[in-house]
Amino acid sequence: METTTVAQKKGLFITNEGQNVMFTFILVTSLFLLWGFCNGLIDTMDKHFQNELHLTKSQSASVQFAHYLGYFLMSIPAGWLATKLGYKGGIITGLLIVGLGGFWFLPATHISNMVQSGGVSATGAFVAFLAGVCLIATGLTFLETIANPYTTVLGDPHYAATRINLAQSSNGVGWIFGPIVAGTFFYQTDKLGHSTGNQTIYIPYLGIAAVVIVLAAVFYFAPVPDIKTEDDYHLDDATPNVSHSIWTHKHFVFAIAAQFFYVAAQAGIFSFFINYMTAELPPVPVSWSETLNSIAAHSGILRDWLSGWLVATKNGGLEVTDKGASNLSSLAFVCFLMGRFTGAGLLRKYSAHKVLGTYAALNVVTTFIVFCKFGWVSAVCVFLSYFFMSVMFPTIFALGIFGLGTRAKRASSYIVMAIMGGAVLPKLMGAVADRFDMSRGFVVPMLCFVLVAVYGFAWPKLSKAESLRSVPMGAGH
């Protein structure tokens, strides 16, 4: 009988040492679900604060600024602590910080309720909520800095991009449910039609706090091995007079730039989805309302969910409400999730950099069509943009840390820092929309996708590797 070697045992969740880490992968994947849900809530907040505090689109983008500021401030410390504490310690730290941020929304809501009595200004209430957003993002920074590179080493290195995209698919599931919950608690009204969003905004965040505390306990007792990343460029060798700096590797340096512009585009589109759907859609046929009522008649749960999606206009037509648009964003995230699953399959057959470049180029086309205001065709392209965005973040991540050995944790922190693009560019997109309209604002993500496409197609030259799976001998930097 032939002896089975470790190499023959290697698989999607089998490490080079022959260890099966599927359970650990599933556990880590739950973190992606968590921050996807948190991000789904954040992406529906802008319109809520525009309504409640009478902010412009550019001003409401401060939500994204606070969110991504947390990533920017903590990415380097998170990378350093991940190196010191290991994967398990870093994950538990991040979960506890997220829990603290979730609990903060209770006093923030109390501060907001004082606005009507004149005890606090609207600006003060907004800042209180932004503090909670930033604190949660700080905790999520630890999770993303650790979980993203960790998925790439939980099995055969050849399938690193596949694993991170599978894990990010769970992230897509969280993003679907985030807007549904937001539609319930951020855009709810009382019997008189008055908004009650500021009074109930804390409820989902208390739920998040409870969940992360349980998760922290699970991770404390669970097996979370500290697996070393492949050192394809021999950065860990103690070779004298040779630079081992990650900054000498162009594929890593340009991954930071690509991630900055990708997250900028993503945050802009996600943040202003509700604005686009409520302001740029053509008149909605009256038959749609009849269809919704017919569907709702079969279930009390559906009736509650579908009620208030459409409202009559002065011209006798129908338009999508904020609540309806918030729930439609869940449909957009279904497209995002479909892109993740199909993308994970494509990445097992095709080079990761080619998939990235192609998807980014297709999104240049979709955002250009939205910019041109082609009615329902443009509206469909907004949903298509979610599909093609799906694989970009994890694939850029995998391409960026490729071959960096033990320095992958530190490199990961810099790529996470690039998420700061989501704080800066949405304000520009909002400013363009304030001056012209929401469709014209899509010129900002369009230009961002151009730069992401360039990185994807240029990756082999930058990395001196044919694909994510191979580094030609002697091709180091």
N, C-alpha and C positions, 0 to 999 in steps of 0.2 A: 504494500500500500504506500502510495506516495505521500510524503509529508507536506502539508499545506503551509506555505510560507506566509509571513506577515504581509508581504506585498500582494499575495493572492487574496488575502482576507480584506484588503482595503476596500472601502465603499463609501457611500454618502455620509454615514455616521460612524465609520471605523477609522480610527487614527492610525498613524504610521506604526505605532506599537501594538496594533491589533485590538485596542480597547474600544468597546461599543459605548458610545456616549449619546445615544438617542434620547434617553431620559433627560439628561442635562440640556440637550438642545431644545426639547419641548418646554422645559422649565424656563430657559432663557427666552424662548419665543413669547412667553407670557408677558415679558417686559415690553416687547414690541406692541402687543395688544394694548397695554397700559398707556404708553405714550402716544399711540395712535388715537385713543379715546380722548386723552387730554388735548391733543392738537385739534381734534374735531370740535371740541368745545370752543377753543380759542378762535378758530376760523369763522365761527358764527357770531362772535361778540361784537364785531365792528358796527353792524347795522343796529344792534341793540343800543349801543352807546350813542350812535347818531340820533336815534329816536329819543332816548331818555335824557341825554345831556345836550342835545342840539349841536352836535359836532359836525364838522365837515368830514369828507372822506379822508383827507390827508390827516386831520387831527385824530380821527378814530384809529388810524393805523399805528397810533402809539401803543395799542394793545400788542401788535406784532413787535414793535420796538422793545417793549418791556420783556416780552417772551424771549426773543432772540438775544437780548442783552444778557439775560441769565446764562445762556449758552456761551456767549463771548467771554464773560467774566470768569466762568468756572471751568472752561474747557482745559486750560493748561493745568490748574490745580487738580482737576479730576484725573488728567493723564498721569500726573506725578503721584497722586495717591493710589491710583490703580496699580502703578508699578510697585509701590511700597506695600499696599494691603493685599494685592492679588485680586483676582476676579471676584471672589466671594465677598471680601471685605468692601470692595468698591461698590458692588451692587447693593449690599445692605445699607451702606451709607447713603446712596442715592435714594433708596426707597424711603428711608426715614425722613430725608429732607422734603421729598414730595408729600409725605404725610403731614409734615409741619405746615407746608404751603396750603394744603387742603383745609386744615383746621383754621387757617388765617381768614378764610372767606366768611366765616361766621361773624367775627368782629367787623370785617369790612362791610358786610351787609348791614350791620347795626349802624355803622357810620353813615352809610348811604341813606338809611331811613331817617336820619337826622336832618337831611337836606330840606324836607318839607317844613320842618319846624324852624328852620333858619339857623340851627346850631352848627351846621357844616355847609360849606359851599359845594356846588356841583363839582368843581375842580378837585376839592379835597376828597370827595367820594370817589372820583375817577382814579385819583392817585392811590387810594386805599386798595381798590381792586387791582390796579397795575402792580402794586407791591406783591400781592398774592400770586399774580401771573408770573412775575419774575422769580419768586421763591420756588414755585413748582418747577419752572424751567431750570433752575439751578440743580435741583435733584435729578431731573431728566437728563441733564448734561452728563452726570456720572453714569447713568444707565446706558446712554447712547455711546459714550466714549468707550465703555467696556463691552457692551453686548454686541455692537457691530463687528469689531475685530474678532471677538470670541467665537462668533458663529463661523468665521472663516477657517478656524483651526479645529472645529469639532468634527473631524472626519478627513477623508482624502483631500489633499490640497487641490487636486484637479477640479473639484466641485465647490470651491470656495465661493464663487459668484452665485452658484445655484443655491447653496445653503443660505447665504445672506438674503437672497431674494425670496426664498421660502419663508424665512423669519419675518421679512418685511411684509409678506402677504398677511400675516397676522396683524401687523401694524395697520394694513388696509381695512381689516375687519373692524378694528377699533375706530378708525376714521368714519366708518359707515354709521356706527351707533352714536358717536359723539353729536353730530348734528340733530339726530332724532331726539336725544335727551335735551339738547339745547332748545329745540323748537318747543318742547314742553315747558321748560323752566325759564327760558329767556324771553319768549314771545307769547306767553300766556296772558289772557285778559280776564277781568272779572265780568259779572253780569251786565255792568254798565258800559263795558267796552274799554275800561281803563287798564293800562298795562300793569301787570303785577311782577314783571320780570326782575326788578331790583330787589323785591322781597323774597324771591325764591331762588336766586342765583347761587346761593351757598349750598343748596341741597345736593346737587351732584358732586360737589367738591368734598363734602363730608363723607359721601360714599367712597370716593377715591381714597381719602385718608384711611378709612377702615380697611379697604382692600390692601393697600400697600403695607400696612402693619402686619397683616396676615402673611403676605408674601415675604416680608423680611424674616419672619419666623421660619417659614418653609425653607428659604435659602440658607438660613443658619444651620439647619440640620441636614440639608441635602448635600450629595456629593457634587462638588464643583471643582474638578481638577484644573490645575494651572498648566495648561498645555502650551508649549513653546511654538511660536510661528516659524515657518520655514525661512532659513537665512540664505536665500538664493544669491544675494550679492555679497555674501561673506562679510557682513558688517560686524559680526560678533568675533571675527578672527582678530587675534592680537598681533597683527602684522605691523612692524615698525615703519614709520615714515609713510603710512597710507591713511588717507582721510576716510573715516567711517561715518561721516556726518550724513544724516538723512537728507540734508539740504543740497547735496550734490546729485541727487536723483531727480531728474526733471519730471518723471511721471508722477512723483509725489508732490512736487512743488506746484505743478499745473493742475493737479487734482484739487488742491486747495482753492485755486481760482475757479475751476469748473464747478465745485460744490457751492461756492459763494454765489455764482450767477444762477445755478439751478435752484437753490433754495429761495433766492430772490424772486425768480419767476413763479415758483410753486406758491410761496407765501402770498404774492400779489393776486394770483388767480383764485386761490382758496379764500382769501380775505374778502374779495369783492364779488364773489359768486352771487351772493344775495342781491347786491346792488345791481349787478348785470341783469339778473332774472326779473327784478321788479321794475327796472327802468328801460331795458333795451329789447325785451321780447315784443314781437308784434301782438296785436290784439288776440286774446285767447278766444277760440270759438265757444259759443254758449253750450254747445253739445258736450264740451268737456265737463262742465259743472254737472250736467245730467248724468254723465258716466260716473263721476266721482260719487254722486248721491246713490246711484244704483249699487256701486261696490260697497259703500258704507252701510247700506241697508241690511247686509248679510251678517254684520258683526258689530257689537257695541264698541269693541276696541278699535275697529277700523273707523267707526263713526267718529269717535273722539279724535283719532289721529288725522283723519282727512278733513274734518270740519275747519273752516276758516282758511282753506288753501287759496280760494279765489274770491274776488270782490268785484262788484259791478262798478264800472266807470261812468263818468258823466255822459259819455257818448253811447251808452247802452251796451257796451262790450264788457269783457271781463279781463282782469289782470291778476297776476300772481301776487299774493300777500307776502309779507316778511316770513310768516310762519310756513307758508307753502314753499317759498324759496329755500328756507332752512331745511325742510324735509327733502326737497329736490336735490340738495347737495348730498344727501345720503345716496341718491341714485348715481350722482357723479362719482362718489367714492366706490360704488359697486363697479363702475367702469375702471376705476383705479385698481381695485382688487383683482378684477379679471385680467388687467394688464400685468399685475404681479405674478399671478399663477401661470399665465401663458408665457410671460417673459422668463420665468424660472425654467420652463421647458425649453425655450429657445436657447437659453444660455448653456444647456447641456449639449447642444448640437453646433452652435455657432460661437465664434469668438466674442467675448464680452465687449470689447471695444467697438466692434462692428455693430452690435445690437444697440449700444449706447448712441453711437453716431447717427444711425438710421432713425431711431426713435426721436432724437433731438431734432433732426432735419424735418421729420414729419410734423413735429410741433411748431416749427417755424412756419410751416404751411397753414396749420390750423389757426394759430394766433393771427396770422395775416388775414385770413378769411374773416375772423371775428372783427378785426380792425376795419375791414372794408364794409361792414354792416350789410350783410346779405340776408337779413331776416332770419327765418328758421334754419337756414343752412349754417349761418354763423352760430346760432344757438346750439345746434348739434355739434359743431366744432369745439365749443366749450367743453362738452362732455368727452369728446375725443381727445382733447388735450390732457384730461385726467388719465385716460388709458395710456397715452404715450409717455406721460411723466412717470409712470409707475415704477419702472426699473432704474431710473436715473440715479437716485440717491444711493441705493446699495451698490450699484455697479461702479459708480465713481469711487465709492469707498473701497471696494475690493481692488480696483485698478490702482488706487492711490497707495495702499499699504502693501501691494504686491512685493514679495521678496525682501522685506525689511527686517526679518528676524525678530529679536526681542525688542527692537525699537518700534515695532508696529503699534504698541500701546501709546508711545509718545507721539508717533506720527498721527495716530487716531485722534488725539486731543487737538491737533492743529486742524485736521479736516473738520472736526466738530466745531471748532472755532469759526470756520468759514460759514457756518449757519447764520452768522451775523448778517449775511446778505438779506435774510428775511426781515431784518429790522430796518434796513436802509431803503431798499428798492420799493417796497409797498407804498412808502410815503411819496416817492416820485410818481408811481402809478396813480395814486390817489390825487396828486396835484394835477396830473394831466387830465384825469377824469373830471376834476372840479372845473378846470378851464374849458374843456371841450365836452366830452361825454364818456361814459364807461367803456364803450367800444373802442374809442381812440386810445384809452389807457392801456390796451393790450399790446401796443407797440413796445412797451417796456419789457414784458416777458419774451416777446418775439426776438428782440436783440439778445437777450440772455441765452435763449436756446441756440442761437447761432454760435455763440462761444462754446457752449457745451458740445455741440456737434463737432466743432474744430478739435476739441480735446479728444473726443472719441476716435476720430479718424487718424489723429496724429499720435495716438498712444504707442504704437509699435516703434516709431522713431524715437519717442521720448524715453521709453523704457529699454530699448534695444532688445526687446523680446517679441517673438512672433505672435504670441497670444498670452492670455492669463495663465495658460497651462505650461508654458515653456520659456526658458531663458537660454539662448544659444551659448555654448561654451565660450568663455573669453569675452562675453558681451557686457561685462560689468562696467560701472562708471569710474 
